[in-house]
Amino acid sequence: MNRKFYSNLIFDLSRKGRKGYRLPDTGCGASLEGIPANLLRESAPELPEVDEPSVVRHFTNLSTNNFGVDTGFYPLGSCTMKYNPKINEEMAALPNMSALHPLTPAAAAQGALEAYFTLQELLCEIGGMSEFTLNPFAGAHGELTGLMVIRAYHRSRGDMKRDTVIVPDSAHGTNPASAAVAGLKVVEVKSLPDGTVDVEALKPLLNDRVAAMMMTNPNTLGIFETRIPEIAAMVHEAGGLMYYDGANINPLVGVTRPGDMGFDVMHINLHKTFSTPHGGGGPGSGPVGVRKGLEQFLPSPRVVKLDDGTFALDSPETSLGQVSNLLGNFAVELRALAYILSLGKEGLREVGPMATLAANYIKESLRDLYRLPVDRVCKHEFVFDGLADKSTGVTTLNVAKRLLDFGFHAPTIYFPLLFHESLMIEPTETENLDTLNDFIKVMRQIADEAANNPDLVKNAPHDTPVRHPDDTAAALTPRVTVADLKSNDL
């Protein structure tokens, strides 16, 4: 089960006189004549001397150190890092799509526009919305766009004083950040001990300055917010709109729809729920959907279907303007379309229940060794508050680092901030029972090690290219070049 990592430097393989290339003789010769002296080296560059097989094997072996959904289990809570079917990659790579110039006239890009429009329609059905735009490049970009739609709506009614957004204390960090970037003030509403919004604490926050309330459902603890219809009615009564953060929509796909719960605006992370390999900053896509009556405020351009069945770009005067270069991240949108069409209605209905089943299976299998602060049926993810036995001083960070020795990516740690030792696990619906059992077995072994051999866990990881670092020193004196490294660092 332990994963072997590759840690050699290319210079370690260097042997004087070895070559991995031979340039063809052009017959022109080589001369330094005419090159200014200040551009010439005083000595030859110190390059490794290696043969071609060594070069190929070196970089191929290095590539296996990269961790992703194609190499192992990636239970990153609140991020839905699930396996992406390769058929979706093939569809996005089709030459007629991947080589299409973004400024191609609409008349010559009807297939691409039809794909775009079809995805809009499918997302409307999945989210319970009237219209979607695919223009935003990421989830946070979608949040900002959705809040701009809400702001445009209030201003169109002459209600200029609405400048406040209510955000639960368990919200994703992008929620208050997006509100601030949109020029809105943030007011926090507290959660109950079970992680759901405290409705009684919400009531005094509702006034004529509230533009919207942002909510994630299931929330960051993986708990379904059962009082959303009541909350939505209260916010609407105060004149505000409800915004749905779609980062956690994975367990709801095919089961229920945010629009039916009372949400007015929402975004969906295509790169989380609908098949795009993500992480490391991208690629992403954060489509925004709105209920009927808000369509005119969506960003432009919009893809519309004309009466003759053809597709065109439209930029209405009521639009809030452009939020991205043309139509967003088209390759990500194609992957999402392929994912939805290949699963179909029946397949989509299995996504949410399977994700929920996997999360509850792991939770119930580990609850005797890890502290469970919210003892309820979860949806797609759940949160432990570290080990149940904390007497040996083994922390959530230690557990996460020890997991790396067994070839598993660590779950999200120390988020949400509601608990001191948060360990947030999301297995997704794509992992089979063998993988889940292997993960459970390792987590139980780590708990046993923490009790009987705590130093083994505290000094993890042991088998990675860079072993247990001094976290404080790493932050204060980072080593960012090869020259900074010593041979015993690897």
N, C-alpha and C positions, 0 to 999 in steps of 0.2 A: 504493500500500500504506500510505503514511503516513496517519494518522488526524487529522482536523481537530478541534480542541477549541474549545469556546466559553468565553470568559473575561470577558465584560462583567459589570459590576455593574448592578443595576436603576437605581441612581442615575445611571449614565452615560447612560441613555436618557431621563432626566427633562428635560422642557421645561415652563417655567412656563405654566400655563393649560390644559394637556392633562388630559383626564379619561377614565377607562375605565369609569365607572359612572354611574348616576343612580338615586338612591333614590326610590321612589314617594312621592307626597304622601299622608300618612295623614290629613291634616286636623286633626291634633292639635297641630301646631306643635312647637316645641322650646324648652325652658326649662331654665336651670341652677339655677332656684330650688329651694332645699331641699337642694342638694348641699353638704356641709361644705367650707369654704374650703381645708382642708388636702388635699382630694382633687382640687382643680382645678389645672390646669396654669397656669403663669404665661405661657407662650407656646405657640403651636400646635406640634404635633409636626412634625419635619422628615421628611415622607414624600415619596417620589418622585411626580412628576406625569407619568403616562404614559397613552397610549390603550390600549384593550383589545387590539388586535392585537399591540402591543409587549409587553404583559404575557404574552399567550399564547405568543408566539414566544420570549420571554426564558426562561420556565420550561421550555418544551419543549426549547429548545437546551441548557439546563443539564442536563436529564435525560439527554441523549446523552453527557455526560461520565462518567456512571456506567458502570463496566465490569462485565460479567457474561457468562455463557455464551451469552446471546442476542445479544451484541454482538461477541464475538471469541473467539479461542483463549485458553484459561485453563489452561495446563499446570502447575498448582500441585501439586508433589510431595507425596505422603502425604495429600492431601485429596480426590482424585477429584472435581474440579469439572467434571462433564460435562453436556452438554446434556440438558434434561429435556423429553420429549415433551409437547406442549400438551394432548393428550387426557387426561393425568393431572391437569392443572390443572382441566380442565372437570369431571371426575368429582368432584374434591374440592369444587368450587363448586356442586354440585347442591343446590338449596334444601332438599330433604328431609334432607340431611346437614349442610350448612353452617349451617342455621338451627335445628338440633336443640338444644334446651336440655340441658346436661350433667346436669341432675337429673331428666330425663324418666324415669318409671318403666320398668323393664325390659320390662314387658308392652307398652308403647307404643313401644319402640325396638328391636324385634326385628331389623329390617333392619340397623341400625347395629351391633348386637351380633353379628349373623351375619358382617358384613364384618370386624369385629375378630377373631372366632374363626377365620375363614378365613385371615386373614393370619398368625395364630399358627401354624396348621397348616402353611402354606406355608413359613414361616421354619424350622420344625422339620425339614422335609424338606430345605431348602437347607443348613441348618447341621448336620444329623445329630444333633439334640437331641430330648429327650423332650417338653419343654414350653417355651413362650416367654411372657414378659410384655411388653406394649408400654408399660408405664407410665412408664419413664424418659424424660426430656425431651431428652437429648443423649447423645453418646458417653461423655463423662466421667461423666455421671450414671449411665449404664449400667455403667461400670467400678465406680463406688462401690456400686451396687446388687448387682453380681455378687460383689464382695468381702464385702458384708454377708451374702449367701447363704452364702458359704464360711465366714465367721465363725460364722453360725448353725448350720451343719452340724457344725463342730467342737465347739461348745458343747453341742449336743444329745447328743453322745457323751461329754460330760464331759471333753473334752480341752481344758482351759482355757489350757494353756501355749503353744499355737500362736499366735504373735504376729508372725511374720516372713513377708514376701513377697519372693521373689527376682525381680529385674527386670534384664534385659540392659542393658548400657551404651548400646545403640542404640535403646532404647525411646522411644516417644512420651512427652513430658513429663508428660502426664496420668497415666501409670501410677504413678510414685512419688507423685504428688500425691494420687491417689485412695486409694492404700494408706494414706497418712498421715492423710487425712480419716477413713478407716475405723478409725483407731486402731491401725494395724499398722505395724511397723518395716520398713524397706526395706534389703535387701542387694543390692548390685550384682554381677552376673556379667559378666566381660569377654567380648569378642568376639574371634574369630580375625581375621587380616588380610583374609579374604574376607568379613567382616561377619557370619558365622554364630556362634552361641553356642559358646563354648569348653567342651566337655563335660568335659574334664579339670579346668578351673577350677571347674566346677559341683559336682563330686563332694564336695569338702570342705565345701561350704556346706549340704549336705543333712543335717538333724538333726531331732530331735523337736520343734523349735520352728517349723518351716516350715509355714505354713498353706497357701501356694500359690506357684506360679511363674506369672508373667504373660509371655506371649509374643505376638508379632505375626508372622504368616506369610502371605505373604512378609514378610520383615522390612523395616526402614526403608530399607534399601538396595535394596529390590526383589528380593532374593535369596531363593529358597525354602529353608527350613530342612529339610534332608533327614534330620536325625537326631532329628526330633520323637518318633517312636515310642520310641526309646531314652531320650530325655530324660523323656518321660511315664512310662515304666516306672520310672525312677530316682526321680522325684518321688513317684509312688504308693507305691513300696516304702518311702519315708521317711514315709509317712502324709499327704502333702500332696495338694492338688488342682491341676489344670492350668487356667489361665484364658487364654482366647483373646481378644486385642484385635482386634475385627473391622474396624478402620479400613481394613485392606488386603485385605478379602475380595473386592474387585472382580475380580481375575484368577482367583479360585477358583470363582466362581459357576458352577454347572452342571458343574464339572470334578471337584472333590473337596470333602470336608466336614470341618470341624474336629472334629466328634464322632468321625469315623472315625480321626482321627489320635491320639486319646487325650485330647482336651480335655474337661473336666467342666462348665465354665461359660464362656459367651461373650457378647459383645454385638455387635450389628450397627448401624452408622450408616445408618439409612434415608435420611438426607439426603445421604449420599455415594453409596451404591451403588444405592439404589432410588428415585431420582427425586423430589427436592425441591430447588428452588433454595435454596442455602445460602451463607453468607458474611455477614460483618458481625454475627455473633452469633446467627444463627438464620434461620428456625425449624429445629428439630432433633428427632430421636427416636432413642433408643438402646435398642431392645428387648434383653432379656437371656434367653438360653436356658440350660437345664440338662439334664444327662443324667438317665436314670432313677434315681430314688432321692433326688433333690434337689428335686423339684417342690413339696413341701410347704413349703419355705422361701421361695418366691417372694413378692414383695410382693402385697398385696391392694389393691383387689378384683381377682379373677380372673374372666374370662368363661369359663363352662363350658356345655357342651351337655347338656341333660337327656335322659332316656330317651324323652320324648315328642317330641323334635326341636326344642324351643324352647330359648332361651338365657337364662341368668341370671347374676347377679353372686354370687360366693362369696368369703368371707373366712375361711379356716380358721384355727384357733387356732395352728397351727404357723407361720403366715406371719410374716415379719420385720416386718410392718406396712406402712404406707403410705409411698411415696416420692414421690408426686406427687398433684396434685389429680385424683382419680378415675382416668381411664384414659389419661393422657398426652396427647400432641399428636395429636388425632384426625385433623385435616386432613392431616398428614404421613403418617399411617398409610393413609389412603385413597389418596393418591398412590402409595404403595408397592404397595398392592394392585392398583391399576390398571396399574402398570408390569409387575408379575409376570404378571398374567393376560393382558395384551396381548402380551407376548413368548412366553408359554407355555414348556413344557419345552424345545422345540427352540431357541427364541430365546435362552433363558437360557444354553444350552450354548455359544452363540456369543460371549457377553459376555467371558468370561475370555480365550479364545484371541485375540480381536480386540484387546483391551487389551494383551496381551503382545506381539502382532505389532507394534502401533504403537510401543510403547516401544523394542523392539529395533531397529526400522527407523531411528528417530531416533538412537539410540545409535551404531549402526554407521555412520551417515552423517556423524557429527561427531567420531568418536573420533580422527581425525588432527589435529584442531585444539584439542580440549579433553582435559584429562588424565582418563583413566579408571582410577581406583584399584582397582576390582574388575573384572577382565576375565573375566566369566562371562555366560552367557545370563541376562537379568533377566526379571522377570515384568512387572508393570504400570508400573513406574517404575525409574529408575536415577539414579545420582549421578555427576556430574563433579566433579573437584577443581580447578575453575577452568580457565583457559586452559592449554594445553600450553606455550605460550611466555609466560613470566612476566617476561621481561627488560625490558619497557617499563613495568611497574608497574601495568598495568590489572587491577583486582580483579573478583571475582564481583559485588560491588555495582555497579561501573561497567557491567558487561555487562547486569545486570538493569535498570538505569535506561535504558540505550541501547535496550533492547527496547521500551520504552514509546513511543519515537519512531515505531515501525513498527506501532503498534496492537495489539501483543501484550501480554498480562499477563505479568509476570515470573514465572518458576518460584520455588519455595521456595529460599531462599539461606541459607547458613551453618547448615544442618541437614540431616542429622545432624551431631553434633559430632565424629564420628570423623575428619573431614577439615577442614583449615584453610579451604579455599575452596569448600565444598560448594555445588553447583548441582544441585538435585533436580528432575527433570522427569517429569511423568506426563501423557501425551497422552490417555488414556482411549480407549475403543472407539468413541466417537461421532464422531470427527473423520475427514473424508475424506482421501484421498491428496493432493489439491491443498493443503489446509490444512497438512498435515505438511510437504510440500515447500516451501511458502512460509516456514514457520518455520525449516526447515533452511537455506534460502537466506539468511535474515536472520542467523541465528547464524553462518554462514560469513562473511558480510559484516562482522559485528562483529569477528570474529577477525582479519580482514584489516585493519580500521581500527585495531585494538589494536596491530598490528605496525607499521603505516605512518603512522598519524595518531592516536597514543594520546590526545592532548588532546581530540580530538573525542569519544571514548568517556568519558574522565574527567570531562568537563563536561556529560554528558548527565543528564537529558533536555533537549532543545532545543525541542520542539514541544508540550509539555504546558502547561496553564493556569498551574501553578506550576513554574517551571523549576529548574535545578540549585540546590538550597538548600545552605546551610552546615549540615551535619548536627549539628555540635556546638552552633552558635548556636540552631538550631531546638529542640533539647532544653532548652537553658538559658534561652532567652527566647522561648517560644512566642507566636505572634500568634493570638489566638483570637477576636477581634472585628473587625468592619469598620473600626473606628476605629484598630486596630493596623496596618492595611495602608496601603501607599503605592501610588500609581498605577503605579510601576515594578516592583511586586512581581508584577504579572500580565502 
